[in-house]
Amino acid sequence: MIDLRSDTVTKPTLKMRQAAFEAEVGDDVFEEDPTVQRLELKAAEMLGKESALFVTSGTQGNQIAALTHCQPGDEVLMEEEAHIFLYEGASMSALAGVQPRTIKGTNGAMDPEEVRSKIRPENVHFPDTSLICIENTHNKAGGAVVPLENMQAIYEIAREHGIPVHLDGARLFNASIASGISVRRFADQTDSVQFCLSKGLGAPAGSIIAGSTEFIRKARKWRKRLGGGLRQVGMIAAPGLIALEEMVERLEEDHSNARLLAEGIGNIPGLKVEKAVETNIVLVNVEECQRTAEQFLDQLRENGILAVPFGPYTIRFVTHFDVSEEEIQITVRRMAEMVNQFKKL
């Protein structure tokens, strides 16, 4: 199978497996795991933040941020197709007791003046706006990079109102490689950041959240409350260090493969690439093939290709470390043959 469902399916490299085997460990709840400490220090330095915390997943990291920044009954602003809103099980409401308020974006980017207009004024009838969330890259926008200038404008508005900004940077390093802008410069426009080690960076598990020393002090307690206080977790953190040291620059290979995939699919009559491909995500509309996304995916699976539905007629493909350029070419060829067979039925 050529697995293009997500970059989460990557397998750890041999060096990551060796690092896990040899990791120096301690009890991380007691803050005694030296490997975790090295990972957190390196992540904080890369992002230009005072401190960082290793967490079990991106969702946990985002929810810890909400719990740390907000109080029950508050309101959080975010783009209407944000991962936090669509794909995290309403955990922000269930756990933090806050109300999401969504804003329609363009390629995942919110209009700063629209953000300004949605900040609640002081009124007994209104919740307090206590957090603004930005997602970069933006998953539902096809891996689009939210421009630095857009983030800067939103951050300035947030500062005017004393509201923190949290970045769901699950694929932040993809944004950096695609734009040529350092992760530190993106992180400068935020009060807290989450990024995944287990997507394009290829580690087997884990994410990082980063912010001020005081933010991380409070976040550590929320991580414990959520059951995320692991013990000898250096065995998982060690591959994360390898990911940050060796897997960042190679993300350009994934982006190149995604462009190759999009170009090939775009030449198949009946298939339409929906968004400009900026990073490692390709969205394809199959409606002209007289198939739903699910029906098309069933046929793809029979042809040895895995992807996921992203709408009634939209399919998402994600390139990653375990998919080669040759496999991209095979995917395009098999899809062309498959679509041609549809026309004969």
KEZALUM-38019 format. One record per residue: residue number from 0; x, y, z of N, C-alpha, C in turn. Coordinates in steps of 0.001 Angstrom, whole numbers, padded with zeros to 6 digits, m for minus. Layout:
R   num       n_x       n_y       n_z      ca_x      ca_y      ca_z       c_x       c_y       c_z
R   NUM         X         Y         Z         X         Y         Z         X         Y         Z
...
REM end
This chain:
R   num       n_x       n_y       n_z      ca_x      ca_y      ca_z       c_x       c_y       c_z
R     0    000827   m001200    000000    000000    000000    000000    000869    001261    000000
R     1    000474    002234   m000811    001081    003562   m000750    000177    004393    000145
R     2    000672    004718    001330   m000171    005323    002364   m000020    006835    002364
R     3   m001021    007504    001816   m001040    008968    001750   m002148    009549    002617
R     4   m002575    008787    003621   m003640    009271    004502   m003206    010476    005325
R     5   m001986    010415    005863   m001511    011489    006732   m000019    011337    006960
R     6    000645    012420    007339    002043    012329    007751    002178    011742    009155
R     7    001064    011464    009804    001121    010787    011106    001484    009310    010978
R     8    001435    008765    009779    001700    007326    009613    003187    007027    009441
R     9    004030    008051    009464    005464    007821    009308    005992    006901    010406
R    10    006955    006088    010034    007608    005190    010991    008910    005831    011472
R    11    009263    005644    012738    010526    006226    013221    011725    005646    012487
R    12    012716    006487    012265    013925    006047    011578    014736    005112    012475
R    13    015688    004434    011863    016570    003551    012626    017301    004333    013709
R    14    017731    005550    013376    018438    006363    014366    017519    006737    015530
R    15    016247    006991    015234    015282    007282    016300    015093    006066    017206
R    16    014988    004893    016601    014813    003664    017389    016032    003426    018276
R    17    017213    003670    017731    018437    003489    018510    018490    004500    019653
R    18    018083    005745    019363    018084    006781    020394    017120    006434    021527
R    19    015960    005883    021168    015001    005466    022196    015592    004368    023070
R    20    016282    003424    022447    016883    002300    023182    017948    002778    024155
R    21    018714    003779    023741    019845    004230    024544    019523    005416    025439
R    22    018289    005908    025410    017954    007154    026105    018226    007087    027613
R    23    018819    008147    028110    018963    008321    029553    017622    008822    030087
R    24    017103    008150    031099    015745    008469    031555    015692    008732    033057
R    25    014584    009328    033461    014256    009570    034859    012770    009810    034938
R    26    012275    010129    036110    010835    010358    036300    010499    011790    035901
R    27    009783    011931    034787    009519    013279    034270    008519    014048    035108
R    28    007629    013360    035841    006710    014087    036726    007500    014802    037828
R    29    008603    014178    038255    009518    014827    039195    010512    015746    038477
R    30    010336    015908    037158    011226    016727    036327    012667    016231    036407
R    31    012808    014904    036326    014124    014294    036462    014543    013489    035234
R    32    013842    013672    034118    014228    012940    032915    015136    013840    032070
R    33    016430    013538    031999    017361    014429    031305    017114    014521    029806
R    34    016603    013455    029197    016343    013490    027758    015176    014414    027447
R    35    014130    014343    028257    012999    015264    028092    013464    016700    028295
R    36    014283    016920    029283    014771    018269    029544    015553    018816    028352
R    37    016371    017975    027724    017118    018427    026545    016179    018762    025392
R    38    015160    017927    025216    014189    018183    024151    013452    019493    024396
R    39    012981    019690    025609    012234    020912    025927    013108    022148    025769
R    40    014360    022061    026189    015273    023203    026057    015525    023519    024587
R    41    015774    022494    023788    016033    022714    022365    014820    023324    021681
R    42    013620    022795    021991    012398    023320    021376    012183    024784    021756
R    43    012368    025105    023035    012198    026487    023492    013168    027414    022776
R    44    014401    026978    022618    015403    027801    021928    015040    028008    020463
R    45    014580    026961    019797    014209    027077    018384    013056    028048    018189
R    46    012123    028042    019148    010934    028894    019046    011143    030280    019643
R    47    012243    030479    020360    012480    031760    021009    011583    032006    022198
R    48    011140    030931    022850    010288    031046    024030    011084    030731    025290
R    49    010587    031192    026427    011300    030986    027684    011351    029524    028092
R    50    010264    028810    027819    010174    027442    028318    009304    026604    027399
R    51    009428    025281    027530    008636    024359    026705    008276    023136    027526
R    52    007278    022399    027056    006774    021223    027758    006459    020136    026741
R    53    006940    018925    027006    006638    017765    026166    005266    017224    026551
R    54    004370    017065    025562    003018    016560    025811    002753    015385    024877
R    55    001704    014653    025172    001495    013392    024450    001019    013579    023021
R    56    000311    014674    022724   m000245    014857    021379   m000508    016324    021122
R    57   m000759    016639    019853   m001110    018000    019500   m002422    018434    020121
R    58   m003396    017543    020122   m004681    017872    020748   m004503    018162    022225
R    59   m003730    017327    022911   m003499    017605    024327   m002808    018951    024509
R    60   m001842    019249    023663   m001153    020528    023774   m002078    021704    023569
R    61   m002948    021636    022554   m003893    022721    022313   m004857    022890    023477
R    62   m005318    021776    024025   m006278    021861    025134   m005615    022363    026422
R    63   m004384    021972    026643   m003655    022514    027800   m003516    024029    027657
R    64   m003250    024498    026445   m003146    025942    026220   m004461    026642    026561
R    65   m005582    026077    026102   m006884    026677    026402   m007148    026679    027904
R    66   m006853    025580    028551   m007071    025472    029991   m006188    026444    030772
R    67   m005000    026703    030263   m004068    027587    030952   m004417    029049    030730
R    68   m004827    029390    029513   m005109    030789    029180   m006495    031250    029639
R    69   m007466    030333    029722   m008875    030717    029825   m009497    030313    031152
R    70   m010672    030889    031387   m011539    030507    032499   m012862    029986    031936
R    71   m013546    029071    032649   m014852    028601    032166   m015793    029775    031894
R    72   m016493    029695    030779   m017406    030761    030394   m016788    031788    029471
R    73   m015498    031696    029217   m014840    032608    028289   m015144    032218    026847
R    74   m014705    033061    025929   m014871    032814    024500   m013503    032834    023816
R    75   m013335    031954    022826   m012078    031836    022089   m012353    032048    020610
R    76   m011584    032933    019978   m011731    033210    018552   m010817    032298    017750
R    77   m011320    031797    016618   m010524    030928    015747   m011140    030906    014357
R    78   m010371    030496    013368   m010875    030381    012001   m011907    029262    011936
R    79   m012898    029393    011062   m014063    028513    011106   m013753    027057    010757
R    80   m012641    026783    010091   m012282    025405    009780   m011008    024983    010516
R    81   m010751    025597    011639   m009575    025270    012434   m009656    023834    012954
R    82   m008512    023191    013036   m008444    021835    013594   m009003    021818    015014
R    83   m008692    022821    015790   m009175    022893    017174   m010695    022854    017215
R    84   m011333    023460    016221   m012794    023524    016185   m013411    022258    015596
R    85   m012816    021728    014524   m013432    020627    013787   m013055    019238    014276
R    86   m011819    019078    014740   m011274    017732    014881   m010736    017392    016267
R    87   m011136    018122    017281   m010636    017801    018617   m011765    017490    019595
R    88   m012869    016955    019040   m013942    016411    019859   m014623    017407    020788
R    89   m014640    018687    020381   m015227    019747    021223   m014588    019777    022611
R    90   m013318    019336    022683   m012674    019242    023997   m012477    020602    024648
R    91   m012357    021655    023856   m012217    022986    024433   m013451    023346    025255
R    92   m014613    022942    024773   m015851    023184    025524   m016007    022180    026661
R    93   m015713    020907    026363   m015914    019852    027363   m014960    019983    028538
R    94   m013731    020400    028286   m012723    020434    029344   m012508    021827    029919
R    95   m012293    022819    029047   m012025    024174    029529   m013305    024949    029803
R    96   m014437    024468    029268   m015701    025161    029488   m015774    026493    028773
R    97   m015097    026584    027618   m015101    027838    026867   m015892    027670    025575
R    98   m016305    028819    025046   m017146    028844    023851   m016309    029261    022638
R    99   m016184    028401    021618   m015493    028824    020403   m016357    029801    019612
R   100   m015723    030810    019048   m016409    031720    018125   m015589    031750    016847
R   101   m016198    031310    015754   m015424    031113    014530   m015545    032298    013580
R   102   m014475    032460    012792   m014368    033555    011829   m014006    032958    010474
R   103   m014749    033308    009441   m014463    032797    008097   m013135    033355    007623
R   104   m012254    032466    007170   m010949    032892    006703   m010784    032729    005209
R   105   m009645    033166    004718   m009242    032974    003323   m007969    032152    003336
R   106   m008031    030935    002800   m006893    030010    002861   m006381    029862    004295
R   107   m007309    029812    005231   m006959    029590    006628   m006598    030830    007402
R   108   m006470    031964    006731   m006062    033206    007397   m007276    034077    007694
R   109   m007404    034504    008937   m008491    035397    009336   m008139    036845    008993
R   110   m009152    037618    008606   m008979    039058    008392   m008760    039715    009754
R   111   m007632    040397    009964   m007372    040999    011278   m008488    041929    011748
R   112   m009074    042705    010828   m010135    043614    011248   m011400    042852    011640
R   113   m011611    041692    011013   m012733    040836    011420   m012478    040289    012826
R   114   m011229    039930    013089   m010867    039492    014441   m011136    040615    015436
R   115   m010710    041819    015099   m010939    042960    015991   m012422    043136    016295
R   116   m013256    042994    015252   m014691    043230    015424   m015358    042161    016279
R   117   m014736    040979    016393   m015331    039881    017154   m014894    039862    018624
R   118   m013961    040720    018986   m013552    040792    020391   m014682    041427    021185
R   119   m015119    040746    022220   m016288    041212    022964   m015982    042466    023792
R   120   m016860    043470    023723   m016737    044597    024649   m017229    044187    026036
R   121   m016902    044989    027024   m017347    044698    028384   m018866    044860    028465
R   122   m019550    043779    028816   m021002    043800    028907   m021422    042574    029700
R   123   m022338    042751    030604   m022751    041649    031469   m023342    040480    030679
R   124   m023806    040753    029448   m024424    039708    028639   m023413    038872    027869
R   125   m022178    039339    027786   m021202    038721    026892   m020163    037904    027658
R   126   m019655    036859    027023   m018467    036201    027578   m017249    037085    027354
R   127   m016196    036835    028112   m014925    037523    027886   m014159    036813    026775
R   128   m013630    037587    025838   m012738    037011    024833   m011373    036834    025489
R   129   m010965    035580    025678   m009747    035338    026461   m008618    034692    025669
R   130   m008866    034356    024378   m007815    033710    023591   m008152    033822    022104
R   131   m007115    033990    021295   m007239    033926    019839   m006330    032802    019363
R   132   m006874    031902    018541   m006100    030766    018042   m005862    030910    016541
R   133   m004640    030626    016128   m004241    030627    014722   m003681    029249    014401
R   134   m003951    028736    013210   m003422    027435    012785   m002493    027615    011587
R   135   m001254    027120    011694   m000270    027315    010642    000724    026144    010616
R   136    000755    025334    009520   m000055    025445    008329   m001504    025086    008652
R   137   m002382    025447    007705   m003806    025234    007935   m004262    023987    007183
R   138   m004674    022985    007948   m005011    021673    007412   m006137    021738    006382
R   139   m007287    022281    006760   m008457    022284    005868   m008261    023191    004663
R   140   m007330    024120    004760   m007022    024973    003610   m005977    024324    002714
R   141   m005756    023037    002892   m004848    022306    002030   m003389    022527    002357
R   142   m003088    022681    003650   m001705    022889    004052   m001194    024281    003738
R   143   m002096    025253    003649   m001709    026626    003329   m000900    027236    004463
R   144    000057    028073    004089    000850    028816    005065    000133    030130    005365
R   145   m000196    030358    006627   m000761    031642    007030    000371    032662    007020
R   146    000244    033747    006247    001357    034685    006106    001783    035300    007437
R   147    003087    035514    007573    003614    036133    008788    002969    037486    009040
R   148    002749    038249    007956    002165    039585    008109    000763    039510    008704
R   149    000014    038488    008326   m001323    038294    008879   m001248    038002    010367
R   150   m000312    037136    010744   m000139    036827    012165    000303    038050    012954
R   151    001179    038851    012372    001649    040062    013049    000501    041024    013314
R   152   m000367    041187    012315   m001494    042115    012470   m002457    041636    013555
R   153   m002732    040336    013580   m003633    039789    014601   m003003    039892    015982
R   154   m001710    039622    016062   m001025    039687    017358   m001031    041105    017910
R   155   m000865    042091    017034   m000883    043486    017491   m002265    043853    018042
R   156   m003316    043417    017363   m004677    043666    017848   m004892    042965    019186
R   157   m004427    041738    019294   m004570    040985    020545   m003863    041698    021693
R   158   m002677    042219    021440   m001931    042921    022488   m002646    044187    022919
R   159   m003261    044867    021964   m004019    046083    022300   m005122    045778    023300
R   160   m005686    044564    023202   m006811    044182    024057   m006393    043279    025223
R   161   m005111    043025    025361   m004643    042179    026461   m005089    040738    026344
R   162   m005202    040225    025092   m005663    038853    024837   m004493    038029    024320
R   163   m004213    036869    024890   m003127    036030    024375   m003493    035376    023051
R   164   m002457    035036    022292   m002602    034331    021018   m001911    032973    021138
R   165   m002647    031924    020762   m002074    030571    020736   m001965    030100    019296
R   166   m000816    029526    018952   m000599    028985    017612   m000675    027475    017634
R   167   m001664    026933    016919   m001684    025503    016639   m000758    025297    015454
R   168    000497    025038    015773    001515    024868    014743    001861    023409    014547
R   169    000842    022566    014493    001086    021126    014324    002090    020880    013204
R   170    001962    021641    012097    002891    021529    010972    003660    022842    010779
R   171    004053    023464    011872    004743    024752    011819    006051    024667    011035
R   172    006760    023545    011160    008024    023428    010450    007807    023327    008945
R   173    006657    022780    008523    006319    022814    007102    006119    024253    006639
R   174    005466    025058    007462    005265    026473    007124    006600    027181    006991
R   175    007515    026872    007882    008830    027509    007869    009619    027138    006614
R   176    009659    025843    006299    010412    025394    005127    009805    025963    003844
R   177    008483    025991    003757    007822    026479    002542    008008    027978    002346
R   178    008022    028733    003436    008066    030195    003347    009467    030763    003458
R   179    010403    029974    004006    011737    030496    004265    011803    031351    005513
R   180    010728    031374    006289    010661    032150    007529    010898    031210    008699
R   181    011749    031590    009619    012091    030706    010734    010890    030470    011640
R   182    010887    029322    012299    009807    029052    013259    009816    030087    014379
R   183    010985    030619    014704    011067    031640    015756    010289    032893    015372
R   184    010410    033307    014101    009695    034520    013682    008183    034307    013724
R   185    007714    033122    013325    006289    032831    013464    005896    032841    014941
R   186    006696    032191    015774    006372    032076    017201    006406    033422    017906
R   187    007177    034375    017363    007241    035714    017958    005878    036394    017972
R   188    004992    035957    017082    003662    036575    016983    002630    035831    017825
R   189    003086    035140    018841    002198    034341    019686    002645    034408    021135
R   190    001734    034006    022010    002068    033859    023429    002335    032397    023770
R   191    001733    031493    023026    001996    030066    023212    001934    029375    021858
R   192    002678    028268    021745    002802    027524    020492    002705    026040    020786
R   193    002054    025311    019898    002084    023850    019916    002582    023374    018568
R   194    003519    022423    018566    003872    021775    017307    004056    020281    017532
R   195    003799    019508    016459    003856    018050    016533    005224    017538    016119
R   196    005719    016589    016878    006935    015863    016514    006614    014652    015655
R   197    005354    014230    015673    004958    012934    015109    004300    013036    013740
R   198    004347    014197    013096    003821    014306    011726    005008    014271    010768
R   199    005229    015344    010038    006295    015335    009060    007677    015134    009637
R   200    007861    015466    010909    009171    015303    011539    009466    013844    011867
R   201    008448    012985    011834    008676    011548    011835    008879    010857    013165
R   202    008789    011565    014284    008931    010897    015576    007702    010022    015835
R   203    007828    009002    016683    006704    008080    016878    005545    008669    017664
R   204    005804    009674    018491    004726    010236    019319    005201    011551    019920
R   205    004222    012364    020324    004542    013529    021130    004464    014860    020409
R   206    004212    015889    021206    004191    017273    020745    004862    018150    021782
R   207    005074    019385    021401    005671    020390    022287    004721    021570    022403
R   208    004571    022102    023614    003981    023428    023776    005036    024322    024405
R   209    005006    025584    024035    006025    026514    024516    005410    027872    024780
R   210    006023    028606    025691    005562    029938    026037    006435    030509    027135
R   211    005868    031376    027927    006613    031964    029038    006840    030924    030131
R   212    007775    031222    031015    008031    030323    032148    006784    030136    032989
R   213    006040    031217    033198    004824    031134    034010    003745    030325    033296
R   214    003617    030508    031985    002644    029724    031220    002953    028235    031334
R   215    004198    027856    031177    004569    026441    031223    004422    025881    032637
R   216    004662    026712    033649    004449    026247    035030    002995    025838    035225
R   217    002059    026657    034757    000641    026333    034876    000263    025170    033944
R   218    000850    025167    032757    000549    024110    031788    000970    022748    032310
R   219    002081    022702    033036    002561    021433    033577    001522    020827    034529
R   220    000885    021673    035304   m000147    021169    036218   m001356    020659    035430
R   221   m001735    021382    034364   m002849    020904    033549   m002503    019595    032837
R   222   m001254    019463    032415   m000859    018200    031803   m001043    017047    032784
R   223   m000679    017253    034026   m000847    016225    035051   m002322    015917    035270
R   224   m003148    016961    035333   m004591    016760    035537   m005208    015939    034411
R   225   m004675    016109    033198   m005211    015397    032038   m004611    014000    031881
R   226   m003805    013590    032825   m003204    012264    032746   m001991    012205    031849
R   227   m001408    013362    031545   m000258    013408    030648    001075    013432    031356
R   228    001073    013211    032667    002326    013183    033410    002959    011803    033296
R   229    003798    011612    032305    004423    010315    032078    005713    010205    032891
R   230    006234    009024    033013    007394    008799    033886    008688    008765    033076
R   231    009225    007590    032771    010495    007516    032050    010269    007769    030551
R   232    009794    008978    030268    009337    009298    028913    010487    009708    027994
R   233    011703    009713    028519    012848    009999    027661    012971    009043    026499
R   234    012443    007826    026644    012469    006858    025549    011624    007324    024368
R   235    010636    008175    024630    009828    008758    023556    010387    010110    023142
R   236    010950    010831    024093    011501    012155    023799    012757    012073    022942
R   237    013541    011003    023098    014793    010885    022348    014573    010921    020834
R   238    013594    010189    020294    013318    010328    018852    012891    011744    018474
R   239    012238    012453    019408    011860    013840    019151    013067    014739    018953
R   240    014114    014481    019699    015362    015235    019510    015946    014980    018128
R   241    015944    013712    017708    016424    013381    016363    015573    014093    015316
R   242    014276    014137    015550    013373    014803    014612    013759    016261    014417
R   243    014049    016962    015512    014397    018381    015417    015789    018585    014830
R   244    016661    017629    015041    018039    017766    014564    018206    017369    013103
R   245    017401    016394    012628    017684    015801    011324    016530    015785    010331
R   246    015315    016085    010772    014161    015866    009903    013485    017149    009423
R   247    014023    018301    009790    013362    019560    009438    013614    019927    007976
R   248    014877    020003    007573    015197    020465    006221    014633    019525    005151
R   249    014537    018225    005457    014065    017274    004454    012565    017422    004179
R   250    011856    018250    004944    010436    018470    004662    010228    019003    003249
R   251    011242    019671    002697    011126    020166    001328    010902    019013    000348
R   252    011424    017816    000654    011174    016658   m000200    009685    016322   m000227
R   253    009038    016405    000929    007600    016149    000988    006839    017182    000164
R   254    007257    018445    000265    006584    019512   m000476    006766    019305   m001981
R   255    007964    018911   m002372    008228    018646   m003786    007368    017480   m004287
R   256    007265    016436   m003486    006433    015287   m003872    004959    015670   m003957
R   257    004517    016560   m003065    003120    017012   m003112    002856    017794   m004385
R   258    003797    018644   m004771    003632    019391   m006028    003617    018441   m007224
R   259    004479    017427   m007186    004507    016434   m008256    003184    015682   m008336
R   260    002646    015323   m007184    001355    014627   m007131    000239    015508   m007685
R   261    000224    016771   m007264   m000820    017694   m007711   m000741    017923   m009220
R   262    000474    018047   m009741    000641    018249   m011174    000138    017040   m011952
R   263    000476    015843   m011467    000032    014633   m012153   m001468    014463   m012113
R   264   m002064    014673   m010932   m003511    014529   m010801   m004234    015592   m011613
R   265   m003663    016798   m011653   m004282    017882   m012410   m004372    017600   m013896
R   266   m003573    016660   m014372   m003605    016296   m015795   m004547    015127   m016088
R   267   m005244    014655   m015067   m006201    013560   m015258   m007602    014149   m015441
R   268   m008209    014028   m016627   m009565    014558   m016834   m010546    013960   m015819
R   269   m011341    014811   m015196   m012317    014357   m014207   m011878    014608   m012776
R   270   m010583    014893   m012576   m010075    015196   m011237   m009639    016655   m011180
R   271   m009876    017289   m010047   m009540    018705   m009897   m008818    018928   m008578
R   272   m007632    019502   m008642   m006917    019894   m007424   m007544    021189   m006918
R   273   m008042    021167   m005688   m008874    022269   m005200   m008088    023493   m004735
R   274   m006909    023287   m004172   m006152    024398   m003604   m004736    024403   m004175
R   275   m004138    025575   m004201   m002717    025647   m004540   m001927    024856   m003502
R   276   m000978    024064   m003952   m000208    023208   m003050    001014    023980   m002552
R   277    001012    024313   m001257    002108    025070   m000669    003046    024196    000159
R   278    002499    023115    000722    003329    022274    001599    003135    020811    001222
R   279    002639    019984    002132    002599    018539    001869    001183    017974    001793
R   280    000196    018818    001572   m001201    018385    001504   m001777    018707    000129
R   281   m002466    017722   m000465   m003110    017895   m001758   m004578    017532   m001615
R   282   m005466    018461   m001956   m006909    018220   m001913   m007433    018038   m003333
R   283   m008151    016945   m003544   m008606    016584   m004893   m010115    016389   m004900
R   284   m010785    017059   m005835   m012228    016916   m005994   m012507    015869   m007071
R   285   m013389    014902   m006746   m013653    013771   m007650   m015077    013779   m008187
R   286   m015820    014870   m008013   m017248    014882   m008355   m017486    014593   m009827
R   287   m016603    015074   m010711   m016804    014854   m012145   m016676    013381   m012534
R   288   m016130    012574   m011639   m016021    011126   m011899   m017301    010387   m011519
R   289   m018310    011152   m011092   m019583    010558   m010674   m019379    009591   m009503
R   290   m018482    009961   m008627   m018200    009170   m007426   m018153    010101   m006228
R   291   m018633    009611   m005096   m018405    010342   m003852   m016964    010107   m003417
R   292   m016525    010878   m002446   m015178    010679   m001916   m015007    009260   m001391
R   293   m015999    008772   m000674   m015907    007428   m000091   m015851    006356   m001180
R   294   m016648    006509   m002214   m016634    005536   m003308   m015288    005552   m004032
R   295   m014773    006746   m004252   m013484    006862   m004920   m012379    006244   m004067
R   296   m012447    006470   m002764   m011438    005926   m001851   m011467    004398   m001822
R   297   m012664    003828   m001914   m012764    002360   m001965   m012019    001824   m003181
R   298   m012184    002511   m004319   m011493    002097   m005537   m009980    002303   m005410
R   299   m009611    003403   m004789   m008181    003664   m004573   m007539    002555   m003750
R   300   m008243    002165   m002687   m007702    001112   m001829   m007491   m000180   m002630
R   301   m008438   m000505   m003494   m008292   m001703   m004327   m007093   m001602   m005263
R   302   m006673   m000353   m005522   m005513   m000124   m006377   m004246    000162   m005567
R   303   m004304   m000124   m004266   m003107   m000039   m003448   m002728    001338   m002971
R   304   m003714    002240   m002878   m003448    003616   m002448   m004413    003984   m001328
R   305   m003891    004587   m000282   m004701    005023    000848   m004703    006548    000940
R   306   m005902    007115    001138   m006070    008544    001384   m007289    008688    002298
R   307   m007724    009926    002574   m008863    010118    003477   m009877    011077    002865
R   308   m011164    010935    003241   m012178    011883    002769   m012016    013231    003473
R   309   m012288    014296    002731   m012185    015641    003307   m013408    016472    002958
R   310   m014468    015791    002585   m015712    016417    002189   m016480    015420    001350
R   311   m017707    015738    000937   m018504    014788    000166   m017812    014316   m001116
R   312   m017055    015222   m001759   m016391    014867   m003015   m014894    015219   m002992
R   313   m014375    015468   m001820   m012975    015880   m001699   m012163    014814   m000965
R   314   m010967    014552   m001493   m010044    013591   m000892   m008750    014315   m000538
R   315   m008192    013970    000615   m006908    014552    001026   m005792    013521    000878
R   316   m004711    013949    000243   m003469    013184    000170   m002399    013960    000922
R   317   m001598    013265    001724   m000516    013909    002463    000784    013171    002194
R   318    001771    013902    001698    003081    013310    001456    003909    013343    002738
R   319    004850    012408    002837    005643    012298    004066    006895    011478    003820
R   320    007667    011266    004858    008987    010634    004788    008958    009238    004175
R   321    007883    008508    004402    007812    007117    003957    007234    006948    002559
R   322    007028    008045    001837    006532    007968    000455    007582    008585   m000468
R   323    008043    007815   m001422    009105    008257   m002328    008533    008933   m003568
R   324    009407    009591   m004316    009000    010192   m005582    008486    009124   m006540
R   325    009120    007971   m006542    008665    006877   m007402    007248    006449   m007047
R   326    006939    006390   m005760    005587    006001   m005344    004572    007073   m005720
R   327    004971    008324   m005726    004081    009383   m006205    003758    009162   m007676
R   328    004741    008835   m008468    004520    008577   m009895    003622    007358   m010109
R   329    003815    006339   m009284    002952    005153   m009358    001511    005535   m009007
R   330    001351    006370   m007983    000015    006813   m007567   m000699    007525   m008699
R   331   m000011    008444   m009359   m000614    009189   m010470   m001010    008232   m011593
R   332   m000137    007321   m011905   m000415    006373   m012984   m001623    005498   m012666
R   333   m001694    004989   m011447   m002823    004141   m011064   m004126    004924   m011037
R   334   m004068    006180   m010593   m005290    006994   m010563   m005773    007284   m011978
R   335   m004853    007542   m012893   m005246    007794   m014283   m005908    006564   m014881
R   336   m005335    005396   m014624   m005912    004145   m015132   m007298    003911   m014528
R   337   m007436    004236   m013248   m008701    004030   m012552   m009798    004919   m013130
R   338   m009468    006181   m013356   m010452    007127   m013898   m010836    006722   m015323
R   339   m009892    006254   m016093   m010203    005786   m017445   m011165    004595   m017414
R   340   m011004    003727   m016428   m011911    002606   m016283   m013317    003074   m015954
R   341   m013441    004138   m015157   m014762    004694   m014829   m015509    005057   m016115
R   342   m014801    005647   m017061   m015439    006140   m018282   m015947    005000   m019145
R   343   m015397    003814   m018959   m015807    002680   m019776   m017018    001959   m019209
R   344   m017362    002288   m017950   m018479    001591   m017313   m019810    002159   m017758
REM end
